[in-house]
């Protein structure tokens, strides 16, 4: 398995997931200044020319959510995802997708002080924080004591916010980020 990677990219999320899964993989460093991500061979892996990208034999994946879902299912022994027929599976899939469809764009709006327009399709930042507090409940993770790929995806958004000097100003969510950053294999901020 090869993870196409640059430490100054979102590929750190895919790396976090691979590390949590205990996967053996090779890091293939991509130099942005040399535009290696726009080279024809790389565009065969990710047509958008972005990171992350993962190659596992004939499988080619891009986008962190896809990579996290793939890795969680490929390494069931790591217990990072509910089984396909488990009742928690629907909520798990929804949270992974929510991270990129709602949380990330609303957080970007918040951090850049851009008004969230309903026509853009995502909710406001305060509404996403409300939803995340409800989903976190009383557990240390989104599924109580069980850390999953949903925590990698949701948590990474909050970790990035922290990296750029921001906090949610919600004690429950900020404590969640602290727990994620303290994980031995967790996402490392520069």
Secondary structure, DSSP 8 states (H G I E B T S, - for coil): -EEEE-TTSTHHHHHHHHHHHT---EEEE--TTTTGGGSHHHHTT-TT--S-EEEETTEEEESHHHHHHHHHHHTGGG--S--TTSTTHHHHHHHHHHIIIIIHHHHHHHHHT----GGGS---HHHHHHHHHHHHTTSSBTBBTB--HHHHHHHHHHHHHHHTT---S-HHHHHHHHHHHHSTTS----
